[in-house]
Amino acid sequence: MIQLCLIGIGTGNPDHVTREGERRLNEADLILLPRKGDAKSDLVDLRRTLSDQLLTDDGPARVIEFDLPQRSDSKDYLGAVEDWHDAIAARWGTLIDRHLPQGGRVALMIWGDPSLYDSSLRIADRLERAGRRMELEVVPGITSLQALTAAHRIPLNRLAEPVVITTGRRLRDHGWPEGADTIVVMLDSGGAFEVLNAEHYDIWWGAYLGMPHQHLISGPLNDVSSDILRERARLREQHGWIMDTYLLRWQESD
């Protein structure tokens, strides 16, 4: 029997890992660390740092790094993602069989929280549907949404108003969600807010939230959109990758 634990680790700050998350890491027999290529080497470095800081010397865990399969650039986005998830599930299964042939406890550190715009739960489900005897557990983590609102010191919603959490791709393709007062945009490859009439919105943007090189910009979208795009490009060039998210809110009429 395999006990697979998906542990939310927040947005890069070791202090954001819960005590339960730390305990589950130390109980694991095997911790899998995915590598995403040289451009994102500091992502696995952050996981290594978390392992170094949180694992006790006498714990049972073996830490194994592996190369994450690449996602196809196919125009069929959903089909490409499904194939990618199949490949990741197969890689997990191979590593588990190799290192824990008699079963045991496996942990994966998941950025943010495993339930919010992360596919680890769907990938784990593939292992179960393939007939693997497995017990799945989830340890919640701090999301980029929480880190963003905390960094800007703002409430997520206006009083009694709804919030929509969406993606950059969906905002770009469909525009502002009907009936929404506030939206949080995740997984934006860059500048999806340009489809909006900028004079009607305020924005709170953050990159590398919770990390030492965190960057924040906020204000009327009409005033700061070009600053965000310029800073985003500069940071991406500097670090080779970027993680950012933002909150948009319909401006209240005077």
C-alpha positions in Angstrom: 0.0 0.0 0.0 1.2 3.5 -0.9 0.3 6.4 1.2 0.6 9.5 -1.0 0.6 12.9 0.8 0.3 16.1 -1.2 1.7 18.9 1.0 0.9 22.6 0.2 4.1 24.6 0.9 2.9 28.1 0.1 4.6 30.4 -2.3 8.3 29.9 -1.4 8.6 31.1 2.2 9.6 28.2 4.6 7.7 29.9 7.4 4.5 29.4 5.4 4.6 25.6 5.7 2.2 24.4 8.4 3.3 22.3 11.4 1.3 19.5 9.9 3.1 19.8 6.6 6.4 19.7 8.4 5.4 16.6 10.3 4.2 14.8 7.2 7.5 15.5 5.4 9.4 14.0 8.3 7.1 10.9 8.3 7.6 10.2 4.6 9.8 7.4 3.4 10.2 9.0 0.0 10.0 12.7 -1.1 9.8 13.4 -4.8 11.2 16.7 -6.1 10.3 17.6 -9.7 12.8 19.5 -11.9 11.5 21.8 -14.6 14.7 22.5 -16.5 17.5 25.0 -16.0 15.2 28.0 -16.5 13.3 27.2 -13.3 16.2 25.6 -11.4 15.6 27.9 -8.4 12.2 26.3 -8.0 13.7 22.9 -7.2 16.4 24.8 -5.2 13.5 26.2 -3.1 12.2 22.7 -2.5 15.7 21.6 -1.6 15.9 24.5 0.9 12.6 23.5 2.4 13.9 19.9 2.7 17.1 21.1 4.4 15.3 23.3 6.8 12.4 21.1 7.7 13.7 17.5 7.6 15.3 16.1 10.8 18.5 14.2 10.5 17.0 11.0 11.9 13.9 10.9 9.6 13.3 8.0 7.2 12.8 10.1 4.1 14.9 9.7 0.9 14.7 12.7 -1.3 14.6 11.8 -5.0 14.7 14.4 -7.8 13.2 13.7 -11.2 12.7 15.5 -14.5 9.2 16.6 -15.1 7.8 15.6 -18.5 7.4 18.5 -21.0 3.9 19.6 -22.1 3.2 19.7 -25.8 2.7 23.1 -27.5 -0.3 21.7 -29.3 -3.2 24.1 -30.2 -5.4 21.6 -28.5 -4.6 23.0 -25.0 -6.9 20.7 -23.0 -5.8 17.6 -24.9 -2.1 18.5 -24.4 -2.7 19.0 -20.7 -4.4 15.6 -20.4 -1.5 13.9 -22.2 1.0 15.8 -19.9 -0.8 14.6 -16.8 -0.8 11.0 -18.1 3.0 11.3 -18.5 3.5 12.8 -15.0 1.4 10.1 -13.4 3.4 7.4 -15.2 6.7 9.0 -14.0 5.4 9.1 -10.4 4.4 5.4 -10.7 7.8 4.4 -12.0 9.6 6.2 -9.2 7.3 4.8 -6.5 7.7 1.3 -7.8 11.5 1.7 -8.0 12.1 3.2 -4.6 9.2 1.7 -2.5 8.5 -1.7 -4.1 7.0 -2.9 -0.8 4.9 0.2 -0.2 5.3 3.1 2.1 4.7 6.8 2.5 5.4 9.2 -0.3 5.3 13.0 -0.1 5.2 15.7 -2.8 5.6 19.4 -2.0 3.0 21.4 -3.9 3.3 25.2 -4.5 0.4 27.0 -2.9 -2.4 24.6 -2.1 -3.0 21.3 -3.9 -6.7 22.2 -4.4 -6.3 25.6 -6.2 -5.3 25.6 -9.8 -2.9 22.7 -9.3 -3.3 19.3 -11.0 -1.6 17.1 -8.5 -4.9 15.7 -7.3 -5.9 14.9 -10.8 -2.6 13.2 -11.5 -2.9 11.2 -8.3 -6.4 10.1 -9.4 -4.8 8.6 -12.5 -2.6 6.4 -10.4 -5.7 5.1 -8.4 -7.7 4.6 -11.6 -4.8 2.5 -13.0 -5.4 0.0 -10.2 -2.6 1.1 -7.8 -3.5 0.5 -4.1 -3.1 3.9 -2.7 -4.3 6.1 0.2 -4.3 9.8 -0.7 -4.0 12.6 1.8 -3.8 16.4 1.4 -2.2 18.9 3.7 -3.5 22.4 2.8 -1.1 25.3 2.1 -1.1 29.1 1.7 -2.2 30.1 -1.8 -0.8 32.9 -3.9 -4.2 34.5 -3.5 -3.8 34.7 0.2 -0.1 35.8 -0.1 -1.2 38.5 -2.6 -3.9 40.0 -0.4 -1.7 39.8 2.7 1.2 41.6 0.9 -1.1 44.4 -0.3 -3.0 44.5 3.1 -6.4 44.3 1.4 -9.5 42.2 1.9 -10.3 39.7 -0.8 -13.8 41.0 -1.4 -15.9 44.0 -0.9 -18.6 43.8 1.7 -21.2 41.1 0.7 -19.8 41.0 -2.9 -18.6 37.9 -4.8 -15.1 37.0 -6.0 -14.3 35.1 -9.1 -11.0 33.1 -9.4 -10.0 32.6 -13.0 -7.0 32.3 -15.4 -5.3 34.6 -17.7 -6.3 32.5 -20.7 -10.0 32.7 -19.8 -9.9 36.5 -19.1 -8.2 37.0 -22.5 -10.7 34.8 -24.3 -13.9 35.8 -22.5 -13.4 39.1 -20.9 -14.7 40.2 -17.5 -16.9 37.5 -15.9 -20.5 38.5 -15.8 -21.8 39.6 -12.4 -18.3 39.8 -10.8 -17.1 42.7 -8.7 -13.6 41.3 -8.0 -11.6 38.7 -9.8 -8.3 37.1 -9.1 -6.3 36.1 -12.1 -3.8 33.2 -12.0 -1.7 31.4 -14.6 -1.4 34.5 -16.8 1.4 34.2 -19.3 1.4 38.0 -19.4 -0.9 41.0 -19.8 -4.4 39.4 -20.1 -5.8 42.5 -18.4 -5.0 44.4 -21.6 -8.4 43.1 -23.0 -10.2 45.3 -20.4 -11.2 48.9 -20.6 -8.5 50.0 -18.2 -10.2 53.1 -16.9 -12.8 51.0 -15.0 -10.6 48.9 -12.8 -8.1 48.9 -10.0 -5.3 46.2 -9.8 -3.1 44.7 -7.1 -0.3 42.7 -8.7 2.4 40.6 -7.1 5.3 38.5 -8.3 7.4 35.9 -6.4 5.0 36.3 -3.5 6.5 35.4 -0.1 10.0 35.2 -1.6 12.9 37.5 -0.8 12.5 39.1 -4.3 8.8 39.7 -4.0 7.6 42.7 -6.1 4.3 44.5 -5.8 2.5 47.1 -7.9 -1.0 48.5 -7.3 -3.3 51.3 -8.5 -5.8 52.2 -11.2 -5.2 49.8 -14.1 -5.1 52.8 -16.5 -2.1 54.2 -14.6 0.0 51.1 -13.8 -0.7 48.5 -16.5 2.4 49.5 -18.5 4.5 49.5 -15.3 3.4 46.0 -14.6 4.2 44.7 -18.1 7.6 46.4 -18.0 8.5 45.1 -14.6 7.2 41.6 -15.4 9.4 41.4 -18.5 12.4 42.7 -16.5 12.0 40.2 -13.7 11.4 37.3 -16.1 14.6 38.2 -17.9 16.5 38.5 -14.6 15.3 35.2 -13.1 14.5 33.1 -16.1 11.0 32.5 -14.9 8.2 34.3 -13.1 5.3 33.5 -10.8 2.8 36.3 -10.5 -0.9 36.8 -9.9 -3.2 39.8 -9.5 -6.5 41.0 -8.2 -8.8 43.3 -10.3 -11.7 45.2 -8.9 -14.4 47.2 -10.6 -14.0 50.8 -9.5 -16.8 52.1 -7.4 -18.6 55.1 -8.8 -18.3 58.4 -6.9 
